[in-house]
Amino acid sequence: MPVSETKLTNEPKGLVLENQQLKVIFDRETGALLSLSNNLTGWQIQKRPELALSFELLVPAPEKRNNPVLGNKQKLVSSVVSADKKSITFTWKNLQSERAGILDITLTGTVKIDDNGLTFNMDVDNKSPFVIESVAWPALGDLKPAQKAKPLLLVKNDYDHAATDELYPYFWNEAGYWGVDYPTKIHGTTESLHLLIAHDDQGLYMGVHDYSCKERVECAFQLKPGAGLGDGWGGNYPDSIESGVVSCVEMKFWHMSFINPGDKYALSPVVFNPYQGSWHKGWDEYKKWLATWHQNPELPEWAKEVHSWFQLQMNSPEEEYRVKYTQLVEYAKQCAKHGVAAIHLVGWNGGGQDRGNPSHNTDPHLGTWQELKGAIAACEKMGVHIILFNKYTWVDESTEWYKDELYKYTIKDPYGNHFPAKGYNYQTITQLTGLNTRRLIPMCQMSVDWRNIADKEFQKSIDLGASGMLYDECQHHYGANYCWDPSHGHHVPACVFEGDVPLAKGFRDISDAQKPDFMITGEAVNDFQKNIYSVSYSRQGIWHTPIQKYIDPYGLQMIGAMNFDARPQINICLRCNYIISYEPYFFKGHLEDFPKTISYGEKVDHLRQTYTDYLWHGEFRDTLGATVTKGNEHYGLYSVFINHKTNKRAVVVINGEFTQDMEVAVDLPKAQNLVFLTPEDQLETKYSGQKIKIPANGALVLIEK
């Protein structure tokens, strides 16, 4: 690979940490990060030392809320290089703030280099009279692309998908223009503990290596002094501007730590590590850390092999009473007929889906509690497992329970108010236009009293005899990320995400004591929850990049198939090793309402059962290890699996075109005996490198025998 255009020249003098992968230089007087380089490629990620940054604090004072402490204006008290020259400890004391004088705050920052990269830790001792709301550490003052000819992207996990955001050459302003001086974008890392700054052939891995989620860490970018030619909301990075002001992109990791007067606090560690290659190499850095603490939960026997689900809504908040409890068995019979192993039952609770939360009582309009319990038992007897929709993120503001008690446990903002309520609109024109929406208010998972209430509601799913529950929207709190309510018994304020694992662990403790094979599943489950949640459910498009499946190749994921001919979604399941969730009429119909979809899904699952050691139990490698070409161009919708019993491989290629056939050739290096087949034609045909036609919405599977 060619060395990047930004070669290592005219390096500043300072304190140096270096290994084979990276080199970093810090200023001896201020501790500012002068230079950060990828030794594998020569890319100077932090380039101009005159733009270097060290840290920044936000320490509001009375009538001076925006009171920053700028690290570059502080002198180091000491900087100590370890005897092995693998770490540096910086100390700053008595910090000069911009608007409230000198503050009695001590910062001790340690930067360590090893095979995992560059780890930034910081201890904060706040003896000032003010709350330290946030600390930026580490920070780069001059984030530069490796090559001007290539886009520079931010890549992160978003709803089980790799989402990208361009940093160079086009920088879009995501913040309200009225609230910032410069184009700004901010990416929270609670939902995604791993970020990449990436070109297509190299990048910088950035990880928050703390799965406790005790604080949100916001990765913030600013284009200073602003965009060049653009549309007003953003624009191209200006290499020069008429004013003559130097242009740069700053990147800061803001720890939303809220350190109260008299408190000591350790920031969550942040790890930087440059890499060479595709984004897989960057996420391999995260996988190394994930392996030190993550273990997928044990599955019930029925969920270990190839299987599919069916999702069914019984009732909406607009009182349709669509399916009675006694009718559930008829739906299960269709599932049993077509080999569908589970029904994800939605809207079974009083008031229907997204009404009455957090109540998980049965609804008398649908039948009695005993009727639902009996229907579940009958379904389970025929081998169709019932997974009950649960929800604990919100409470329904319209209920008397909220007005009488539950308001006490909602997330409160700094002014003592609950966060703005959200809601979902169903069926009638009145609700679809938002006129009678049931407003849902985020709950504080850090409140033990609230978690006790949630435990009692969860117990009801166990008592009904279900095989599991799916916690809808377990992955977020709708922007209500910190709670300031002092009556909840937590630090004020507390990061609400820190309560998500204790909440899930409470559920697990209950089920382990009564029904150990009870499945706890959720929607787009965050990494730090996956030690407890068995399945992560989401919905994805055809060009989906399966970041979470690559990171956790043996974790179960599931996506919805909703169309009358849902071959594209089912092909995603085949390519990415996902469970199929059948959802006719947006999960309000019968399984046999879309015969084309169920027929194709059965073929795909039969194929996966036949080659289960490859396509179900094999290791998912995304596109690594094979190359697929369409004409003379690389084609990206494929994946590689490794059968660990034989170390043989399989390749799945899907046609992402809805209306056009295509021809592809597959190169699987060192393969000796290849055959190919399709879901429709599962007879093995010898493959010798020839081009193979894949029909529109079709799929191709190559097996190394």
C-alpha positions, 0 to 999 in steps of 0.5 A, a space after each residue: 500500500 502506498 504511503 499517504 501524502 502526509 509524510 512524517 516530516 518536520 516533527 515537533 519536539 516533545 514527549 514521545 510514545 511510539 510503537 510499530 503502529 503509532 507515534 504520538 508527541 506531547 508538548 512538554 509545557 502544556 501537555 497538548 497533543 502535538 502529533 499523532 501518526 499512523 506508523 503503518 502508513 505514514 498518515 499524520 492524523 494530528 498534523 499541525 502542532 500549532 493547532 494542538 489541544 490538550 483538554 477542556 473543561 466546562 465548569 459553570 459558575 453563577 450567572 456564567 454558565 459557559 465558563 470553559 477551562 482551556 487546557 492550552 492556557 494551563 501549564 503542567 505541574 509535572 510530566 512523568 515518563 515511566 521507566 519503560 517509556 510506555 506511559 506519561 503521566 501529566 498533572 495540572 493544578 489550580 486551573 485558570 477558567 475563562 470567566 470565574 478565575 482560578 479553580 482548585 481542580 487537579 487533573 491527572 492524565 495518563 497516556 499509555 501505549 501498548 499492543 492495544 493502542 494509545 489509552 487515555 485515562 484521567 483522574 479529576 479532583 474537584 475542590 472548587 465550589 462548582 460542578 465540573 459538567 464535562 471534560 474533553 480528553 483526549 482532543 485533536 486540534 487538527 484532524 487531517 485526511 491521509 489523502 486529499 483525493 479520498 473522503 474521510 468518514 466517521 463510522 459507527 454502530 447505529 441500530 445494528 448497522 454501520 452508519 457513516 458521516 463525512 468529515 472531509 471534504 464535505 462537512 455537514 453542520 448537524 447542530 442548529 446554526 443558531 447555537 454554534 459559531 462553527 459547523 458542528 457534529 456530535 456523536 454519542 458513544 453510549 449506544 456505540 462504544 466504538 468509532 472509526 475515522 476511516 478512509 477505505 484503506 486505513 483509519 483510526 480506531 477510537 473506543 470507549 473501553 468502559 461498559 458500565 456506561 457511567 457517563 456519556 462520552 460525546 465525540 464532537 467535531 467542529 470545522 473552524 472557522 467554517 465551511 468553504 463553498 457550500 449550501 449554507 448548512 455545511 460545505 467543503 473543507 476550505 484549504 484557504 479562505 479570504 480572511 486568511 484564518 487557518 482552517 482545521 477540524 477539531 475533535 474532542 471526546 467530551 466526558 459528561 461527568 458532572 463531578 460535584 464539589 469535593 468529588 474525585 472521579 475517573 473518566 472512562 478510558 478512551 483508546 486510539 489505535 491506527 490501522 491499515 486496511 478496511 474498516 474490518 481492521 478497525 473493528 478488530 481492535 474493538 473485538 479484542 477488548 470485547 472478548 475480555 468481558 463479553 459472553 453470549 447468554 446460554 440459549 434454550 435448545 429450540 433457539 440454537 438451530 435454524 429457525 424463524 419467528 412470526 410477529 403479531 399485534 393483538 391490539 393497538 391503543 385505538 382499541 381495535 381488539 384485533 385478535 382475541 386470546 383464544 384465537 392465538 392458537 389458530 395463528 400458531 397452527 399456521 406457524 407449526 405448518 410452516 416450521 416457524 418456531 416462535 410468535 412475537 406477541 405484541 399488543 397483548 397487554 391492557 390498552 394495546 401496544 404503546 398504551 398503559 406502559 408499564 402495565 403488563 396486565 392482560 386486556 379484558 377486551 381480548 379475554 381473561 388472564 387464564 385464556 391467554 395462559 391457556 393459549 400460550 400453553 397450547 401453542 408451546 405444546 405444538 412447538 410454537 414458542 410465545 415471546 411476549 412484547 415488553 416495554 420499560 423505557 416509558 410510562 404512559 402519561 395518560 394513565 392514573 398510575 402515572 398521575 398517582 405514583 409513576 411520575 416520581 420515577 421519571 427522568 428529571 432534567 436540571 429544572 425538575 421537569 420530566 423530559 418532553 414526552 414522545 408517543 407513537 400514532 396508530 390507525 385512526 386519522 385522529 391519532 395519525 395526525 397526533 391529536 390524541 397521542 398517548 404520550 410516553 415519558 422516559 423512566 429513570 433506570 437508575 432508580 431502584 424503586 422503579 426497577 422493583 416495579 419493572 421486576 413485578 411487571 416482568 414477572 407477569 410474562 413468566 407467570 403466563 408461561 411464555 418462552 421469552 420476552 422482547 424488550 422493545 426500545 431497550 437501546 435508548 432513552 429518547 435523549 433523556 440521558 441523565 437524571 437530576 432527581 435527588 429522590 432516586 438515590 443515585 448520584 445527581 445527575 446520573 447517566 441513565 444508561 448505567 441502569 440498563 444492565 442492572 434492570 436486565 440483570 434483575 429480569 435475568 435473576 427472576 427468570 433464572 430462579 423460575 425458568 432458566 431457559 426463558 429468553 430475554 431479547 431486545 431491540 437493537 441491543 447495545 453491546 453492554 447489554 448483550 451479556 443478558 439479551 439473547 437476540 437483537 431485533 431490528 429492521 434493515 435495508 438491502 445495503 445494510 452493513 452488518 457491523 454487529 454481526 461482524 463484531 459478534 459473529 455468534 450472537 443472534 440477530 433478527 430482522 423483519 420481513 414485511 412485504 408480500 414478496 420480501 425476498 430482499 429482506 430474507 436474502 439479507 438474513 441469508 447473507 448476514 446469518 439473521 433470523 427471519 421475522 415474518 411480519 405480514 401487514 406490518 405484523 397485523 396479518 396471518 402468516 399465510 397472507 404472503 405466500 411468496 414470502 413464506 415460500 421463499 423463507 422456507 427455502 432459505 431456511 432449508 438451505 441453512 439447515 442443510 449447510 448449518 455448519 457453514 451458514 448458521 454455526 459458522 463464523 461470519 466474516 462479512 466480505 473478508 476472504 473472498 472477492 466478488 466481481 460484477 463485470 469489471 467492478 468489485 461487488 459488495 453484497 456478499 459474505 464469507 462463512 467459515 465452518 470450524 469443524 472442517 475449516 472450509 468456507 462458504 460464500 453467499 452473494 445476493 442480488 440487490 437489484 429489484 428488477 435486473 438480473 446480474 452475473 458475478 464471478 467469485 474468487 475464493 483463494 486456495 479453494 479446491 472443490 467448490 459447488 454452487 446452488 441457490 435457494 430455488 435450486 439446491 442441487 450442487 453444481 461444480 464451480 470452476 470460476 465461471 460467471 453465474 447469473 443471479 436473478 433479480 432479488 436472487 441469491 447464490 451460495 458457494 460451498 467449499 467441499 
